[in-house]
Amino acid sequence: MSGTLYLVATPIGNLADITHRALQVLKDVDLIACEDTRHTHKLLQHYGITTKTVSYHEHNEQQRTAQLIAQLREGSDIAVVSDAGTPSISDPGFRLVRAAIENDVPVVPVPGPSALISALIAAGLPTDEFFFAGFLPSRSNARRTRLNELRAVPGTLIFYEAPHRLVTTLKDAYEILGEREAVVARELTKLHEEIKRGRLSELSSYFEDNDKARGEIVVLIDRTVIAETTVKTESTIAALVDRFEQEGMDHRAALKKAARELGLSRAEAYRKLVATKNTK
């Protein structure tokens, strides 16, 4: 009988973010195929796991796949891990999974951390539909072409991005997709974790300072283009409330009067006022 191929999710930062099942699988298998053995050894050492490891990355994936399939067919159980998160998601694993399926080798997912899902659930953007596009092309023309292809996707857009391209990507997204609510999540689960929310134009300005764009980055963009009238209304409600407060009204009365002048319910006026503050 053949062995089993396990796809094991590992922490994206905090070493405590690993399941009991994942640890047990890593202890029990005959071999762990790692994107970077040096990186994975830190995790294994932390949990006292001594299972043999072998490298499995984009530069040796084709050759190593054949070797691993041969071992699986001989009965060895093998776990695949990436440097962080879930294997096969913008990381090696897909080729080996396809080969395992073609050779009737059982493929078992061992779920756990994923940067894109962690960012999505904390972003505050719609989660009912989303589209993960991996890394956008590094070349400007190709990146802009890809963004144009994604304009009509009816869900939250999710990308991974390198720090040195973040600002350019945000500016391209603003120009091609239009003004939208967006989130930049970086260094998730790590010491310097930051989840910055705002509009594309605001986020591109915020991250102009290269010191702010560091670490592993996930970019999320809302499906909806913000109408120009919405932007103006939100700006106006804030200005009116501020003016009425300066004239001596308390905040509640100022908001009520501003809502009346703009023909809005108090609840809608409050929502727009909060939206304005959240983008500053």
C-alpha positions in Angstrom: 0.0 0.0 0.0 1.1 3.5 -0.7 1.8 6.1 2.0 -0.1 9.3 2.6 0.7 12.8 1.6 -0.2 15.3 4.3 -0.4 19.1 3.6 0.3 20.7 7.0 -0.4 24.3 7.8 2.3 25.9 10.0 2.4 29.3 11.9 2.6 32.5 9.9 4.5 34.2 12.7 3.5 33.2 16.2 4.8 29.7 16.9 1.8 28.9 19.2 -0.5 29.0 16.2 -0.3 25.4 15.3 -2.8 22.6 15.9 -2.3 19.5 18.0 -3.1 17.4 15.0 -0.4 19.2 12.9 2.2 18.5 15.5 1.2 14.9 15.8 1.4 14.4 12.0 4.8 16.1 11.8 6.0 13.6 14.5 4.5 10.5 12.9 5.4 10.9 9.2 8.6 9.4 7.8 9.7 12.6 6.1 8.9 16.3 6.0 9.3 18.2 2.7 10.1 21.8 3.5 10.2 25.0 1.5 13.3 25.9 3.5 14.7 23.2 5.9 16.5 25.8 8.0 13.3 27.7 8.6 11.2 24.6 9.4 13.9 23.3 11.8 13.2 26.2 14.1 9.6 25.1 14.4 10.5 21.5 14.8 13.1 22.2 17.4 10.7 24.4 19.3 8.3 21.4 19.7 11.0 18.7 20.0 10.2 17.0 16.7 13.1 15.1 15.1 11.5 13.8 11.9 13.8 13.8 8.9 13.4 16.7 6.5 14.2 17.4 2.8 14.0 20.6 0.8 11.1 21.1 -1.6 10.9 24.5 -3.2 10.2 26.2 -6.5 13.8 25.6 -7.8 13.8 21.8 -7.3 10.0 21.1 -7.3 10.0 19.1 -10.5 12.9 16.8 -9.7 11.9 16.5 -6.0 8.3 15.6 -6.9 9.3 12.5 -8.7 11.5 11.4 -5.8 8.7 12.0 -3.2 6.1 10.2 -5.3 8.4 7.2 -5.5 8.8 7.2 -1.7 5.0 7.6 -1.2 4.3 4.6 -3.5 6.7 2.5 -1.5 4.7 3.2 1.6 6.3 6.3 3.2 4.1 8.9 4.8 5.2 12.4 3.9 4.2 15.9 5.2 4.6 19.0 3.1 5.1 22.4 4.8 5.8 25.9 3.6 7.8 28.5 5.4 4.6 29.9 6.8 0.9 29.2 6.4 -0.8 26.7 4.2 1.1 24.8 1.5 0.2 25.3 -2.1 -1.2 28.8 -1.5 1.4 30.9 -3.3 3.9 28.3 -2.1 5.1 24.9 -3.4 2.8 21.9 -3.2 0.4 22.0 -6.2 2.6 19.9 -8.5 3.1 17.3 -5.8 -0.6 17.1 -5.0 -1.4 16.6 -8.7 1.2 13.9 -9.0 -0.1 12.1 -5.9 -3.6 12.1 -7.2 -2.4 10.7 -10.5 -0.7 7.9 -8.6 -3.6 7.1 -6.4 -1.8 8.3 -3.3 -4.1 9.6 -0.6 -3.9 13.4 0.0 -4.9 14.7 3.4 -5.1 18.4 4.4 -4.2 19.3 7.9 -5.7 22.9 8.1 -4.4 25.8 10.1 -3.0 29.3 9.6 -3.4 31.2 6.3 -2.3 34.8 5.9 -5.0 35.6 3.4 -7.9 34.2 5.6 -6.5 35.8 8.7 -6.3 39.2 7.0 -9.8 38.8 5.5 -11.6 38.1 8.7 -10.0 41.1 10.5 -10.3 43.5 7.6 -13.9 44.5 8.0 -14.5 44.1 4.3 -17.2 41.7 2.9 -16.4 38.1 3.4 -19.3 36.5 1.6 -17.4 36.5 -1.7 -13.6 37.1 -2.2 -11.0 36.5 -4.9 -7.4 35.7 -4.0 -5.1 36.7 -6.8 -1.7 35.8 -5.2 1.1 38.2 -6.1 0.4 40.8 -8.8 3.0 41.0 -11.6 6.1 43.0 -10.7 6.2 44.9 -14.0 4.0 48.0 -14.2 2.2 47.3 -17.4 1.5 43.7 -16.6 0.3 44.7 -13.1 -2.1 47.3 -14.5 -3.4 44.9 -17.1 -4.1 42.3 -14.4 -5.9 44.9 -12.2 -8.0 45.9 -15.1 -9.0 42.3 -15.6 -10.2 42.2 -11.9 -12.3 45.4 -12.0 -15.6 43.5 -12.4 -14.9 40.8 -9.8 -18.0 40.8 -7.5 -16.1 40.2 -4.3 -13.3 41.4 -2.0 -9.9 41.3 -3.8 -7.0 39.9 -1.9 -3.3 40.0 -2.9 0.1 39.3 -1.4 2.6 42.1 -2.1 6.3 42.9 -1.5 7.1 45.9 0.7 9.0 47.7 -2.1 6.0 47.5 -4.5 3.2 48.3 -2.0 2.8 52.0 -2.7 3.0 51.5 -6.5 0.4 48.8 -6.3 -2.0 50.9 -4.2 -1.6 53.8 -6.6 -2.2 51.6 -9.6 -5.3 50.1 -7.9 -6.7 53.5 -7.2 -6.2 54.6 -10.8 -7.6 51.5 -12.3 -10.2 50.2 -9.8 -11.4 53.6 -8.6 -11.6 54.8 -5.1 -12.5 51.9 -2.8 -12.2 50.9 0.8 -9.1 48.8 1.3 -6.9 47.3 4.0 -3.2 46.6 4.3 -2.4 43.9 6.8 1.2 43.3 7.5 3.3 41.1 9.9 0.1 39.2 11.0 0.5 37.4 14.4 4.0 39.0 14.8 5.3 41.6 17.2 4.7 44.5 14.8 1.4 43.4 13.4 -0.5 46.2 11.7 -4.0 46.3 10.1 -4.3 49.7 8.4 -7.8 50.5 7.0 -8.8 53.4 4.7 -9.3 54.2 1.1 -6.9 53.4 -1.7 -5.8 57.0 -2.1 -5.3 57.4 1.7 -3.4 54.1 2.1 -1.0 54.9 -0.8 -0.2 58.2 0.9 0.2 56.6 4.4 2.7 54.0 3.1 4.7 56.5 1.0 7.1 56.4 4.0 9.0 53.3 3.1 9.7 52.6 6.8 6.0 51.8 7.2 5.9 49.2 4.4 7.9 46.3 6.0 7.4 42.6 6.4 4.8 40.1 5.0 1.9 42.1 3.4 -1.7 41.3 2.5 -3.7 43.8 0.5 -7.5 43.7 0.5 -9.8 45.8 -1.7 -13.5 46.2 -1.4 -15.7 45.2 -4.4 -17.5 48.6 -4.4 -16.3 51.8 -6.0 -17.1 54.8 -3.7 -19.3 57.2 -5.6 -18.0 60.8 -5.7 -21.3 62.0 -4.1 -20.7 59.7 -1.1 -17.2 61.2 -0.6 -18.6 64.7 -0.7 -21.5 63.9 1.6 -19.2 62.3 4.2 -16.9 65.3 4.0 -19.9 67.7 4.3 -21.4 66.0 7.3 -18.1 66.2 9.2 -17.7 69.9 8.3 -21.3 70.7 9.4 -21.0 68.9 12.7 -17.7 70.6 13.4 -19.2 74.0 12.6 -22.3 73.5 14.8 -20.2 72.4 17.7 -18.0 75.5 17.4 -21.2 77.5 17.5 -21.9 76.0 21.0 -24.0 72.9 20.3 -23.2 69.6 21.9 -22.2 66.7 19.6 -25.7 65.0 19.6 -27.5 68.2 18.7 -24.9 69.2 16.0 -25.2 65.8 14.4 -29.0 66.0 14.4 -29.1 69.4 12.8 -26.5 68.4 10.2 -28.5 65.4 9.3 -31.6 67.5 8.9 -29.9 70.0 6.6 -28.6 67.1 4.4 -31.9 65.3 4.3 -30.4 62.2 6.1 -31.7 60.2 9.0 -29.6 60.6 12.2 -28.4 57.0 11.9 -27.2 57.5 8.3 -25.5 60.8 9.2 -23.8 59.1 12.1 -22.6 56.2 9.9 -21.1 58.6 7.4 -19.5 60.6 10.1 -17.8 57.5 11.5 -16.7 56.5 8.0 -15.0 59.9 7.7 -13.2 59.5 11.0 -12.1 55.9 10.2 -10.3 57.1 7.0 -8.2 59.7 8.8 
